[in-house]
Amino acid sequence: MTHDTALAMARFVQSLGTLALFGALAFRVLVAPVARGVVWACLGLALLGGAAWAGLAAAGYGVPASALLGGTGFGRWLLLRLGLLAMAAGLAQWRPWLAAVVAGLGVAAAVASSHAAAEADPLSMAVLALHVLAAGLWLGGLLPLWQQAGAAAMGPARRFGLWAGIAVAVLLATATVQGLRGIVDLPGLFGTPYGQAGLVKAGLLLGLLALAGMNRFVAVPAGRVRLLRLGIGLEILLGLGVLAAATVMGSSMPSWHDTPVWPFAWAPSTIALEEPELHDEVFDALHALLGAFALLLLAALARRVRWVALIAAGVIAGFALPHLDILLVPAVPTSFQHSPTGFSATGIAAAAKLYPGQCASCHGARGEGDGPLAGQMALPPADLTAPHLWDHPDGALYWMIAEGSRTADGRVGMPGLGRQLAAARIWELIDYIRARNAAVAVEADGNFDRPTPAPELQLQCADGSTPTLSIWRKQAGALVVRRGAPVASDLPVVFLHPGPPVAGGCVAPDPTAWAGYAAMTAGGAALPDDGWFVIDANGWLRRRGQGSADAAWQSIRRDPLSSEITPLPHQH
């Protein structure tokens, strides 16, 4: 068993004891008496899990458990939580209401060890506190209810059903808020451990709701004790699964910080909606499916026409669904991954040294697919200067470079470089290919007609600060990146040389930064001394040229591109 697995198990046991203790004490106050042995058993689970959690966490950090408990925020909050639970168990016999409140505080204190606390998000912390309290009220009360589910226990079951219904409503509302705030997109939901655990948790919750509905509306009204005990037992098992999934989520990196690995061969895409004919086809199919759904409702309400409506709905859906397959595109595991490089000038310069040895023999020096080995390839090498390069997302290009491609009959179409190059080098190579593509496209008139981000630079400024280009640009608005002297005094300038910065300006002294911007020029070999790039206030490269840049800068300063444009699309 790995350390991480043992840590997750300890956290699971501690959470189980905490929720069960709160649920048992709340059950005693709101529903019916609870055996003292149940209360002490729940406390024992919480203390055992807490001790194991602290010991394993301390071992992971290489410090004594006492130092972890006394010298860290995690340790102090854990001690507070366990202390509140012990106090609640001690008060249970004499002050049941106060014991339930103290146990609730112990449950809410668990929020201090959550992702919401790490993000310092007060709203998420409040929502999570309500979520775990509702879970404890419902799931924690199932064991006492199961123990009392006899012929004389239908009254307690009805009372518990009322409070459980309130808890379920709170649980669903807070789960919805957590899902909307925590799992922001489909890649995060399906492609990360955090999102996948959330899917499992949601599925188990639906099963719990179905069982709770059966108990409340079937077993209890009919007085069917055996069915009630079976339903409650199954609820307990699913509740353990929900808690296990929640533990995995709490132990995993949040999906918004993780890199998704798409698990399916196809991915959803709305690119087809950009074509008018395909747009109409999709919406006609959706309208047909709405009609099929209406027929299903009619089948549920009108018994006389039920089978006719069901058959008609099936036929309509059968014709409509195939038209929606244009909303799916082939996918690879990295389809939804984005380059982590920040499109930096130094990364582009590093990849410029890689390209001749790794790519030029097939794709050619300029990337036009005319290298000396192009004729020997099973598939013609791609033209990397073609405009459609920008229609391919980072992740698709990464997979193509790392894994290569094969023809329909299994021959190697493009050899993969994943074994020769580290992942970071492949991402930099993608940046270089995009930079060269933009450079070729701008050769005719000096205009960057396609939105192209300015390669990032580390700067040294006259005021002593050392910002990045993106930070300094936000303060300075449009600017010119060049090696020669400025033509107009009001131009905010970044010099690509190691000399001292002029007043109000900055320099990028790293020679690799110069090479990164040189990749954006014709030939990609050198940046002329009087060459310049105009970058607008939102960070887009707009023009490239030599000599005076004042006229170009003045016109573009008045008309920056929107900061909301996505130059590198998320999916193909």
FIPASE-877274 format. One record per residue (C-alpha): y, x, z; residue number from 1. Coordinates in nm, 3 decimals. Layout:
<sites>
[site [Y X Z] NUM] ...
</sites>
This chain:
<sites>
[site [0.000 0.000 0.000] 1] [site [0.338 0.141 -0.098] 2] [site [0.627 0.170 0.143] 3] [site [0.829 -0.090 -0.048] 4] [site [0.541 -0.339 -0.037] 5] [site [0.495 -0.288 0.336] 6] [site [0.870 -0.330 0.388] 7] [site [0.869 -0.656 0.192] 8] [site [0.571 -0.785 0.393] 9] [site [0.745 -0.704 0.722] 10] [site [1.056 -0.883 0.603] 11] [site [0.842 -1.181 0.502] 12] [site [0.676 -1.203 0.847] 13] [site [1.013 -1.175 1.022] 14] [site [1.165 -1.447 0.804] 15] [site [0.860 -1.670 0.853] 16] [site [0.881 -1.644 1.230] 17] [site [1.257 -1.704 1.227] 18] [site [1.245 -2.016 1.009] 19] [site [0.938 -2.154 1.185] 20] [site [1.097 -2.114 1.529] 21] [site [1.418 -2.287 1.424] 22] [site [1.222 -2.563 1.250] 23] [site [0.999 -2.622 1.554] 24] [site [1.296 -2.641 1.792] 25] [site [1.486 -2.874 1.557] 26] [site [1.170 -3.088 1.523] 27] [site [1.150 -3.118 1.900] 28] [site [1.510 -3.240 1.923] 29] [site [1.513 -3.470 1.620] 30] [site [1.156 -3.595 1.585] 31] [site [0.898 -3.544 1.860] 32] [site [0.780 -3.296 2.127] 33] [site [0.630 -2.964 2.020] 34] [site [0.369 -2.760 2.204] 35] [site [0.520 -2.458 2.381] 36] [site [0.252 -2.240 2.228] 37] [site [0.396 -2.308 1.882] 38] [site [0.741 -2.190 1.993] 39] [site [0.612 -1.868 2.145] 40] [site [0.385 -1.799 1.848] 41] [site [0.681 -1.830 1.611] 42] [site [0.887 -1.598 1.831] 43] [site [0.600 -1.348 1.831] 44] [site [0.592 -1.349 1.450] 45] [site [0.968 -1.293 1.431] 46] [site [0.958 -1.005 1.682] 47] [site [0.654 -0.843 1.518] 48] [site [0.806 -0.866 1.173] 49] [site [1.143 -0.741 1.296] 50] [site [0.987 -0.440 1.470] 51] [site [0.784 -0.351 1.161] 52] [site [1.088 -0.397 0.938] 53] [site [1.300 -0.168 1.154] 54] [site [1.026 0.096 1.178] 55] [site [0.959 0.102 0.805] 56] [site [1.330 0.106 0.719] 57] [site [1.385 0.396 0.959] 58] [site [1.092 0.586 0.807] 59] [site [1.237 0.530 0.462] 60] [site [1.569 0.681 0.569] 61] [site [1.401 0.961 0.766] 62] [site [1.568 0.870 1.098] 63] [site [1.431 0.745 1.433] 64] [site [1.408 0.367 1.472] 65] [site [1.643 0.386 1.771] 66] [site [1.909 0.552 1.556] 67] [site [1.869 0.285 1.289] 68] [site [1.892 -0.003 1.537] 69] [site [2.186 0.137 1.730] 70] [site [2.378 0.322 1.462] 71] [site [2.373 0.098 1.155] 72] [site [2.507 -0.246 1.075] 73] [site [2.161 -0.353 0.959] 74] [site [2.004 -0.249 1.289] 75] [site [2.267 -0.415 1.506] 76] [site [2.242 -0.743 1.312] 77] [site [1.862 -0.733 1.337] 78] [site [1.880 -0.682 1.713] 79] [site [2.130 -0.968 1.742] 80] [site [1.905 -1.197 1.538] 81] [site [1.594 -1.120 1.742] 82] [site [1.790 -1.152 2.065] 83] [site [1.915 -1.499 1.966] 84] [site [1.562 -1.607 1.878] 85] [site [1.426 -1.484 2.212] 86] [site [1.706 -1.665 2.394] 87] [site [1.631 -1.983 2.202] 88] [site [1.263 -1.968 2.294] 89] [site [1.354 -1.918 2.660] 90] [site [1.589 -2.219 2.657] 91] [site [1.345 -2.448 2.475] 92] [site [1.194 -2.603 2.787] 93] [site [1.522 -2.679 2.966] 94] [site [1.794 -2.714 2.703] 95] [site [1.630 -2.819 2.373] 96] [site [1.958 -2.891 2.193] 97] [site [2.110 -2.561 2.296] 98] [site [1.787 -2.380 2.203] 99] [site [1.795 -2.530 1.852] 100] [site [2.160 -2.431 1.808] 101] [site [2.095 -2.073 1.925] 102] [site [1.795 -2.047 1.692] 103] [site [2.013 -2.176 1.408] 104] [site [2.258 -1.896 1.479] 105] [site [1.967 -1.653 1.458] 106] [site [1.870 -1.796 1.121] 107] [site [2.228 -1.776 0.991] 108] [site [2.254 -1.414 1.109] 109] [site [1.998 -1.322 0.843] 110] [site [2.280 -1.351 0.589] 111] [site [2.409 -1.014 0.715] 112] [site [2.112 -0.844 0.543] 113] [site [2.156 -1.024 0.211] 114] [site [2.294 -0.932 -0.130] 115] [site [2.587 -1.166 -0.061] 116] [site [2.684 -0.953 0.240] 117] [site [2.652 -0.634 0.035] 118] [site [2.886 -0.788 -0.225] 119] [site [3.126 -0.900 0.053] 120] [site [3.134 -1.248 -0.100] 121] [site [3.228 -1.500 0.174] 122] [site [3.145 -1.808 -0.038] 123] [site [2.800 -1.679 -0.127] 124] [site [2.737 -1.588 0.237] 125] [site [2.832 -1.940 0.353] 126] [site [2.616 -2.101 0.084] 127] [site [2.321 -1.877 0.175] 128] [site [2.358 -1.960 0.546] 129] [site [2.339 -2.333 0.466] 130] [site [2.043 -2.265 0.237] 131] [site [1.831 -2.086 0.497] 132] [site [1.921 -2.338 0.769] 133] [site [1.809 -2.625 0.544] 134] [site [1.491 -2.435 0.460] 135] [site [1.417 -2.384 0.827] 136] [site [1.480 -2.749 0.912] 137] [site [1.242 -2.868 0.639] 138] [site [0.975 -2.600 0.603] 139] [site [0.981 -2.495 0.968] 140] [site [0.908 -2.850 1.079] 141] [site [0.595 -2.886 0.865] 142] [site [0.355 -2.717 1.109] 143] [site [0.450 -2.942 1.407] 144] [site [0.432 -3.243 1.176] 145] [site [0.086 -3.142 1.051] 146] [site [-0.035 -3.104 1.411] 147] [site [0.083 -3.456 1.494] 148] [site [-0.025 -3.626 1.172] 149] [site [-0.268 -3.874 1.325] 150] [site [-0.297 -4.249 1.328] 151] [site [-0.020 -4.276 1.588] 152] [site [0.210 -4.028 1.416] 153] [site [0.352 -4.238 1.131] 154] [site [0.669 -4.291 1.333] 155] [site [0.739 -3.918 1.370] 156] [site [0.655 -3.873 1.001] 157] [site [0.918 -4.133 0.907] 158] [site [1.180 -3.972 1.133] 159] [site [1.100 -3.628 0.996] 160] [site [1.125 -3.767 0.642] 161] [site [1.487 -3.869 0.707] 162] [site [1.594 -3.525 0.828] 163] [site [1.382 -3.349 0.568] 164] [site [1.554 -3.553 0.296] 165] [site [1.893 -3.430 0.418] 166] [site [1.763 -3.073 0.428] 167] [site [1.622 -3.103 0.075] 168] [site [1.957 -3.227 -0.057] 169] [site [2.137 -2.930 0.101] 170] [site [1.864 -2.695 -0.019] 171] [site [1.889 -2.810 -0.380] 172] [site [2.270 -2.803 -0.381] 173] [site [2.290 -2.454 -0.236] 174] [site [2.008 -2.327 -0.460] 175] [site [2.202 -2.453 -0.763] 176] [site [2.517 -2.273 -0.650] 177] [site [2.322 -1.955 -0.579] 178] [site [2.154 -1.970 -0.918] 179] [site [2.480 -2.020 -1.105] 180] [site [2.649 -1.736 -0.918] 181] [site [2.355 -1.497 -0.900] 182] [site [2.153 -1.529 -1.223] 183] [site [2.422 -1.533 -1.487] 184] [site [2.223 -1.551 -1.812] 185] [site [1.878 -1.589 -1.968] 186] [site [1.806 -1.213 -1.985] 187] [site [1.876 -1.187 -1.613] 188] [site [1.655 -1.489 -1.544] 189] [site [1.352 -1.387 -1.753] 190] [site [1.395 -1.009 -1.779] 191] [site [1.450 -0.890 -1.419] 192] [site [1.224 -0.907 -1.108] 193] [site [1.504 -1.090 -0.926] 194] [site [1.530 -1.360 -1.192] 195] [site [1.152 -1.392 -1.231] 196] [site [1.113 -1.438 -0.856] 197] [site [1.385 -1.702 -0.877] 198] [site [1.186 -1.885 -1.145] 199] [site [0.874 -1.878 -0.927] 200] [site [1.075 -2.003 -0.630] 201] [site [1.221 -2.289 -0.835] 202] [site [0.876 -2.391 -0.962] 203] [site [0.731 -2.392 -0.610] 204] [site [1.027 -2.594 -0.485] 205] [site [0.958 -2.858 -0.750] 206] [site [0.598 -2.873 -0.631] 207] [site [0.719 -2.910 -0.273] 208] [site [0.946 -3.196 -0.375] 209] [site [0.656 -3.373 -0.546] 210] [site [0.437 -3.339 -0.237] 211] [site [0.718 -3.450 -0.008] 212] [site [0.771 -3.756 -0.227] 213] [site [0.401 -3.838 -0.214] 214] [site [0.399 -3.812 0.165] 215] [site [0.718 -4.013 0.212] 216] [site [0.659 -4.293 -0.038] 217] [site [0.278 -4.313 -0.062] 218] [site [0.093 -4.173 0.241] 219] [site [0.331 -4.287 0.517] 220] [site [0.391 -4.650 0.399] 221] [site [0.018 -4.696 0.340] 222] [site [-0.078 -4.533 0.670] 223] [site [-0.316 -4.294 0.492] 224] [site [-0.357 -4.022 0.755] 225] [site [-0.595 -3.797 0.560] 226] [site [-0.370 -3.800 0.254] 227] [site [-0.069 -3.724 0.476] 228] [site [-0.242 -3.427 0.642] 229] [site [-0.353 -3.297 0.302] 230] [site [-0.002 -3.332 0.161] 231] [site [0.157 -3.156 0.459] 232] [site [-0.100 -2.875 0.441] 233] [site [-0.024 -2.821 0.074] 234] [site [0.348 -2.827 0.152] 235] [site [0.293 -2.550 0.407] 236] [site [0.111 -2.338 0.150] 237] [site [0.381 -2.389 -0.114] 238] [site [0.645 -2.322 0.150] 239] [site [0.485 -1.984 0.219] 240] [site [0.503 -1.916 -0.155] 241] [site [0.872 -2.010 -0.162] 242] [site [0.940 -1.775 0.127] 243] [site [0.745 -1.496 -0.044] 244] [site [0.951 -1.543 -0.364] 245] [site [1.272 -1.543 -0.160] 246] [site [1.159 -1.219 0.006] 247] [site [1.104 -1.060 -0.335] 248] [site [1.452 -1.169 -0.440] 249] [site [1.601 -1.026 -0.123] 250] [site [1.418 -0.696 -0.179] 251] [site [1.502 -0.668 -0.552] 252] [site [1.814 -0.551 -0.727] 253] [site [2.028 -0.855 -0.819] 254] [site [1.996 -0.945 -1.184] 255] [site [2.367 -0.883 -1.249] 256] [site [2.316 -0.516 -1.152] 257] [site [1.976 -0.470 -1.316] 258] [site [1.878 -0.384 -1.673] 259] [site [1.683 -0.674 -1.825] 260] [site [1.352 -0.615 -2.004] 261] [site [1.304 -0.915 -2.232] 262] [site [0.938 -1.027 -2.203] 263] [site [0.911 -1.245 -2.517] 264] [site [0.869 -1.170 -2.886] 265] [site [1.153 -1.410 -2.969] 266] [site [1.496 -1.464 -2.820] 267] [site [1.748 -1.749 -2.845] 268] [site [2.041 -1.692 -3.077] 269] [site [2.331 -1.906 -3.195] 270] [site [2.412 -1.686 -3.494] 271] [site [2.266 -1.953 -3.726] 272] [site [2.541 -2.192 -3.619] 273] [site [2.793 -1.971 -3.798] 274] [site [2.651 -2.090 -4.132] 275] [site [2.771 -2.447 -4.213] 276] [site [2.441 -2.557 -4.368] 277] [site [2.235 -2.424 -4.079] 278] [site [2.484 -2.567 -3.831] 279] [site [2.433 -2.916 -3.977] 280] [site [2.055 -2.871 -3.980] 281] [site [2.047 -2.782 -3.610] 282] [site [2.267 -3.071 -3.503] 283] [site [2.076 -3.320 -3.717] 284] [site [1.759 -3.207 -3.540] 285] [site [1.926 -3.242 -3.200] 286] [site [2.042 -3.594 -3.285] 287] [site [1.687 -3.682 -3.389] 288] [site [1.554 -3.551 -3.057] 289] [site [1.806 -3.767 -2.873] 290] [site [1.667 -4.064 -3.063] 291] [site [1.314 -3.963 -2.961] 292] [site [1.425 -3.943 -2.598] 293] [site [1.576 -4.293 -2.623] 294] [site [1.241 -4.420 -2.752] 295] [site [1.068 -4.260 -2.452] 296] [site [1.301 -4.449 -2.220] 297] [site [1.225 -4.768 -2.410] 298] [site [0.851 -4.700 -2.369] 299] [site [0.899 -4.663 -1.994] 300] [site [1.094 -4.989 -1.963] 301] [site [0.930 -5.219 -2.220] 302] [site [0.554 -5.249 -2.186] 303] [site [0.509 -5.460 -2.500] 304] [site [0.640 -5.193 -2.735] 305] [site [0.530 -4.893 -2.528] 306] [site [0.273 -4.748 -2.768] 307] [site [0.484 -4.810 -3.076] 308] [site [0.781 -4.637 -2.911] 309] [site [0.567 -4.343 -2.794] 310] [site [0.418 -4.290 -3.140] 311] [site [0.760 -4.314 -3.305] 312] [site [0.907 -4.065 -3.053] 313] [site [0.623 -3.821 -3.123] 314] [site [0.667 -3.846 -3.500] 315] [site [1.044 -3.792 -3.478] 316] [site [1.002 -3.493 -3.244] 317] [site [0.735 -3.348 -3.472] 318] [site [0.975 -3.349 -3.766] 319] [site [1.282 -3.236 -3.567] 320] [site [1.148 -2.947 -3.360] 321] [site [1.059 -2.712 -3.652] 322] [site [1.424 -2.719 -3.759] 323] [site [1.527 -2.561 -3.429] 324] [site [1.329 -2.243 -3.489] 325] [site [1.635 -2.099 -3.663] 326] [site [1.782 -2.072 -3.312] 327] [site [1.522 -1.802 -3.238] 328] [site [1.527 -1.444 -3.361] 329] [site [1.272 -1.161 -3.326] 330] [site [1.324 -0.974 -3.002] 331] [site [1.218 -0.647 -2.838] 332] [site [1.210 -0.555 -2.467] 333] [site [1.554 -0.391 -2.490] 334] [site [1.717 -0.669 -2.695] 335] [site [1.961 -0.764 -2.418] 336] [site [2.037 -0.416 -2.290] 337] [site [2.381 -0.264 -2.338] 338] [site [2.476 0.099 -2.374] 339] [site [2.556 0.251 -2.032] 340] [site [2.768 0.529 -2.182] 341] [site [3.098 0.344 -2.194] 342] [site [3.142 0.467 -2.553] 343] [site [3.275 0.800 -2.425] 344] [site [3.418 1.071 -2.646] 345] [site [3.207 1.337 -2.473] 346] [site [2.887 1.138 -2.537] 347] [site [2.979 1.095 -2.903] 348] [site [3.044 1.469 -2.930] 349] [site [2.707 1.551 -2.770] 350] [site [2.526 1.319 -3.012] 351] [site [2.712 1.477 -3.306] 352] [site [2.504 1.790 -3.237] 353] [site [2.183 1.587 -3.220] 354] [site [2.229 1.393 -3.541] 355] [site [2.178 1.678 -3.794] 356] [site [1.844 1.780 -3.646] 357] [site [1.707 1.436 -3.557] 358] [site [1.842 1.197 -3.819] 359] [site [2.007 1.368 -4.118] 360] [site [1.683 1.462 -4.294] 361] [site [1.617 1.093 -4.361] 362] [site [1.950 0.916 -4.325] 363] [site [2.162 1.189 -4.483] 364] [site [2.459 1.385 -4.352] 365] [site [2.692 1.084 -4.384] 366] [site [2.424 0.834 -4.285] 367] [site [2.394 0.669 -4.626] 368] [site [2.012 0.678 -4.626] 369] [site [1.994 0.959 -4.884] 370] [site [1.851 1.249 -4.682] 371] [site [1.611 1.501 -4.842] 372] [site [1.306 1.328 -4.689] 373] [site [1.418 0.974 -4.774] 374] [site [1.192 0.948 -5.077] 375] [site [0.885 1.036 -4.872] 376] [site [0.931 0.755 -4.620] 377] [site [0.715 0.442 -4.622] 378] [site [1.036 0.242 -4.580] 379] [site [1.375 0.345 -4.724] 380] [site [1.594 0.482 -4.443] 381] [site [1.870 0.247 -4.335] 382] [site [2.224 0.300 -4.461] 383] [site [2.408 0.369 -4.135] 384] [site [2.745 0.330 -4.305] 385] [site [2.681 -0.037 -4.396] 386] [site [2.904 -0.294 -4.222] 387] [site [2.603 -0.491 -4.093] 388] [site [2.528 -0.206 -3.849] 389] [site [2.773 -0.378 -3.615] 390] [site [2.568 -0.698 -3.630] 391] [site [2.284 -0.521 -3.444] 392] [site [2.314 -0.511 -3.065] 393] [site [2.282 -0.191 -2.866] 394] [site [1.937 -0.281 -2.736] 395] [site [1.792 -0.345 -3.083] 396] [site [1.921 -0.011 -3.210] 397] [site [1.783 0.163 -2.901] 398] [site [1.436 0.020 -2.957] 399] [site [1.441 0.113 -3.325] 400] [site [1.538 0.473 -3.247] 401] [site [1.308 0.515 -2.948] 402] [site [1.000 0.335 -3.083] 403] [site [1.050 0.358 -3.459] 404] [site [0.908 0.103 -3.700] 405] [site [0.597 0.032 -3.908] 406] [site [0.529 -0.135 -4.238] 407] [site [0.322 -0.451 -4.270] 408] [site [0.011 -0.241 -4.342] 409] [site [0.060 -0.021 -4.034] 410] [site [0.220 0.288 -4.187] 411] [site [0.505 0.458 -4.001] 412] [site [0.832 0.335 -4.148] 413] [site [1.056 0.529 -3.914] 414] [site [0.927 0.776 -3.653] 415] [site [1.036 0.702 -3.297] 416] [site [1.235 0.960 -3.102] 417] [site [1.151 0.826 -2.755] 418] [site [0.924 1.122 -2.674] 419] [site [1.169 1.387 -2.794] 420] [site [1.493 1.243 -2.652] 421] [site [1.582 1.113 -2.309] 422] [site [1.714 0.759 -2.287] 423] [site [2.069 0.882 -2.220] 424] [site [2.064 1.091 -2.539] 425] [site [1.948 0.791 -2.745] 426] [site [2.233 0.576 -2.612] 427] [site [2.479 0.853 -2.702] 428] [site [2.327 0.874 -3.048] 429] [site [2.394 0.501 -3.093] 430] [site [2.758 0.558 -2.997] 431] [site [2.783 0.841 -3.252] 432] [site [2.631 0.628 -3.527] 433] [site [2.882 0.351 -3.454] 434] [site [3.169 0.601 -3.448] 435] [site [3.066 0.744 -3.785] 436] [site [3.025 0.395 -3.929] 437] [site [3.381 0.311 -3.823] 438] [site [3.509 0.640 -3.966] 439] [site [3.358 0.572 -4.309] 440] [site [3.494 0.217 -4.311] 441] [site [3.847 0.336 -4.232] 442] [site [3.864 0.609 -4.497] 443] [site [4.017 0.387 -4.766] 444] [site [4.342 0.279 -4.600] 445] [site [4.340 0.411 -4.244] 446] [site [4.291 0.063 -4.092] 447] [site [4.013 -0.017 -3.846] 448] [site [3.942 -0.358 -3.995] 449] [site [3.647 -0.419 -3.763] 450] [site [3.725 -0.419 -3.387] 451] [site [3.636 -0.068 -3.268] 452] [site [3.676 0.040 -2.904] 453] [site [3.865 0.361 -2.839] 454] [site [3.625 0.632 -2.715] 455] [site [3.675 0.688 -2.343] 456] [site [3.852 1.004 -2.224] 457] [site [3.908 1.176 -1.889] 458] [site [4.279 1.254 -1.861] 459] [site [4.517 1.482 -1.673] 460] [site [4.865 1.330 -1.648] 461] [site [5.208 1.470 -1.577] 462] [site [5.229 1.283 -1.245] 463] [site [4.919 1.465 -1.117] 464] [site [4.679 1.173 -1.159] 465] [site [4.345 1.203 -1.338] 466] [site [4.268 0.854 -1.474] 467] [site [4.039 0.758 -1.758] 468] [site [4.192 0.648 -2.087] 469] [site [4.103 0.282 -2.026] 470] [site [4.280 0.276 -1.688] 471] [site [4.589 0.460 -1.812] 472] [site [4.609 0.244 -2.123] 473] [site [4.631 -0.073 -1.916] 474] [site [4.943 0.066 -1.754] 475] [site [5.099 0.217 -2.066] 476] [site [5.017 -0.045 -2.330] 477] [site [4.965 0.080 -2.687] 478] [site [4.938 0.458 -2.723] 479] [site [4.865 0.736 -2.971] 480] [site [4.586 0.992 -2.933] 481] [site [4.669 1.310 -3.126] 482] [site [4.674 1.694 -3.114] 483] [site [5.020 1.762 -3.254] 484] [site [5.363 1.697 -3.101] 485] [site [5.485 1.335 -3.079] 486] [site [5.715 1.219 -3.355] 487] [site [5.908 0.962 -3.150] 488] [site [6.008 1.011 -2.789] 489] [site [5.907 0.661 -2.674] 490] [site [5.543 0.695 -2.778] 491] [site [5.306 0.707 -2.478] 492] [site [5.090 1.000 -2.585] 493] [site [4.756 1.151 -2.494] 494] [site [4.725 1.507 -2.630] 495] [site [4.379 1.629 -2.724] 496] [site [4.441 1.988 -2.611] 497] [site [4.430 2.186 -2.285] 498] [site [4.805 2.241 -2.252] 499] [site [5.024 2.088 -1.979] 500] [site [5.107 1.718 -2.023] 501] [site [5.459 1.618 -2.123] 502] [site [5.662 1.396 -1.893] 503] [site [5.514 1.046 -1.889] 504] [site [5.212 1.158 -2.091] 505] [site [4.861 1.292 -2.040] 506] [site [4.621 1.544 -2.190] 507] [site [4.244 1.531 -2.247] 508] [site [4.161 1.901 -2.201] 509] [site [3.783 1.882 -2.252] 510] [site [3.706 2.028 -2.597] 511] [site [3.412 1.790 -2.633] 512] [site [3.660 1.504 -2.618] 513] [site [3.830 1.646 -2.927] 514] [site [3.494 1.655 -3.105] 515] [site [3.431 1.294 -3.006] 516] [site [3.750 1.178 -3.178] 517] [site [3.683 1.410 -3.470] 518] [site [3.369 1.203 -3.534] 519] [site [3.604 0.915 -3.612] 520] [site [3.759 1.108 -3.904] 521] [site [3.644 1.162 -4.263] 522] [site [3.364 1.415 -4.259] 523] [site [3.357 1.413 -3.880] 524] [site [3.416 1.788 -3.865] 525] [site [3.772 1.839 -3.743] 526] [site [4.076 1.654 -3.616] 527] [site [4.393 1.769 -3.797] 528] [site [4.673 1.904 -3.578] 529] [site [4.903 1.623 -3.689] 530] [site [4.627 1.359 -3.694] 531] [site [4.661 1.053 -3.474] 532] [site [4.493 0.732 -3.368] 533] [site [4.680 0.420 -3.263] 534] [site [4.517 0.224 -2.981] 535] [site [4.658 -0.115 -2.892] 536] [site [4.722 -0.252 -2.545] 537] [site [4.370 -0.398 -2.519] 538] [site [4.192 -0.076 -2.608] 539] [site [4.109 -0.124 -2.977] 540] [site [4.146 0.150 -3.236] 541] [site [4.381 0.006 -3.499] 542] [site [4.497 0.284 -3.731] 543] [site [4.426 0.647 -3.809] 544] [site [4.654 0.883 -3.997] 545] [site [4.860 1.200 -4.010] 546] [site [5.231 1.274 -3.977] 547] [site [5.458 1.010 -3.828] 548] [site [5.281 0.741 -3.625] 549] [site [5.593 0.561 -3.506] 550] [site [5.592 0.276 -3.761] 551] [site [5.222 0.203 -3.714] 552] [site [5.256 0.212 -3.335] 553] [site [5.556 -0.022 -3.330] 554] [site [5.385 -0.286 -3.548] 555] [site [5.055 -0.277 -3.361] 556] [site [5.223 -0.284 -3.020] 557] [site [5.362 -0.624 -3.115] 558] [site [5.022 -0.753 -3.229] 559] [site [4.730 -0.632 -3.012] 560] [site [4.381 -0.765 -3.075] 561] [site [4.239 -1.000 -2.814] 562] [site [4.065 -0.834 -2.522] 563] [site [3.794 -1.104 -2.544] 564] [site [3.654 -0.980 -2.878] 565] [site [3.301 -0.842 -2.851] 566] [site [3.270 -0.561 -3.107] 567] [site [2.906 -0.493 -3.023] 568] [site [2.725 -0.828 -3.030] 569] [site [2.483 -0.923 -2.753] 570] [site [2.210 -1.036 -2.988] 571] [site [2.126 -1.028 -3.353] 572] 
</sites>
